[in-house]
Structure formats: structure tokens, C-alpha cells
């Protein structure tokens, strides 16, 4: 299987801009199979926030007090999203079911 990699959302034009949680966007990446993950600092609710989504399916946000936790969480969530998208993409007719079950497990793992 060929590994599909993340790339900067909108060619990086969103970096240093205001994010959905009212903070400054530090990282903002998109997956070619239809997902996005964004890390913000200095948000309205916490020092750091990660917002991620699978287009047309899920939007999920987590808040962090420490940069090290947010950075680690960003990488973990990004990898988990990649694995979920790959599984769903490879599941043919069962793809939607695999995706929805995976979303439920993802939110439980990363509350």
C-alpha cells in the first residue's frame, strides 16, 4: 500500500491566522482522503486546541494546557485519522460502516 501523506492546508496560507477556536493557527494540514487537523495556540478556552475533522462526517476539538501535550496529541490524532481513512478507503462497500465505527472509536480515544 502506498502511504498517503498530509500536506499544508491551502498551501500554508492559514498559518498565523485566527482559527476556529479564536487562537492563532500553528499547524494546519489536510489529508487527500478528506480530513483536516489544525493546532491553535492562545485560544479562547485554553492555551492550545486541536480541531480535526473528516469532511462530511465528523468535527472534533480537544483542548490542552501545555504545548508539549498539544504537540504530541496533534501527531497522535493525525496518525489515527490517517489509519482510519485508509481502512475506510480500502473497505469497499463497507467503507461507510468502517468510517462511522472508526469515528466513534477515535472520539473515545481522544476525548
N, C-alpha and C positions, 0 to 999 in steps of 0.2 A: 504494500500500500504506500502510495506517495504521501508524504507529510504535507499538509496544507498549513501555511503559516499566516500569522496575524500581520497586519500592516497598519500604518498610521491612518487613523480616520481622517478623511478629507485632506490627505497629504500633509497632515500636521497643523493645519490652519486653526484648529480649535485649542491648541496648546496655549496656555497663559490666558485663555478667555474664561468667562464666567460659565460654570457648569450648572447642571440641573439642581444641585443642592446648594447653590449660592456661593460656592467656593471657586478656587482657581484650578483649572484643569492642568494636571501634571503629566498624566499619561492618558491617551485616548486611542484605542485600537479596535480594528474591525476584522472579523473573520469572513473569508469568502463564502462560507456556507450560511451566513446570515446572523451574525451576532456582533455585539459591541460591548466593550468594557472600558470604563472611564474611572480614573482616580483623581479626586479633587483634594485640595488642602484648604484649610480655613473655611469650612462650610458653616452654614447657619446652625447646624445641630451638633457638630463635633469637629475636632481638629482635622479629621480625614474621613472621606466617604468613597466607597466603590459602588458605582452603579453599573449593572450589566443587564443585558437583555438578549433574547433570541427574538428576532423580528417576527411579529405577528403572534407571539406565543407567551413571552414572559418579560417582565421588568422587575428587577430586584436590587435593593440597595442595602448596604451594610455600612456601619459607622465604626470608626476606630479612634482611640485616643493617642496612639503612638505611631509615628511614621514607620518604624520597623514592622509593626503588626500589619499596617495597611499595605506596605510593600510586599510582604510575604503573602498576605491574603489575596492581593492582586494576582500574583503569579499562580497561586493555587487555584483560584477561581477561573483564571484564563485557561489553564491546563484542563480543568474539569469540563469547562464548556467545549473545548476542542474535542475531547473524548466523546462527550455526549453528541455533538453534531456529527462526528464521524460514525458513531454507532447508528444513529438515526438514518444517516445518508446511505449506509450500507445495508439497511434492513428492508429495502424494497417496499412492498405493500404494508409491512408492519412499522414503517418509519414513524408515522404519526403517534402510534401507541408507544413506541420506544422513546420518542421525544417527550411525550407527556409524562411518562413514568420517570424519565430521567430528570425532568424539571422538578418534579416533586422531591426526588432524592437530593437534587442539588440544593434546593431551598432548605431542606432539613439539615444537610451537611454544613451549609454556610448561612446560618440564620442571621 
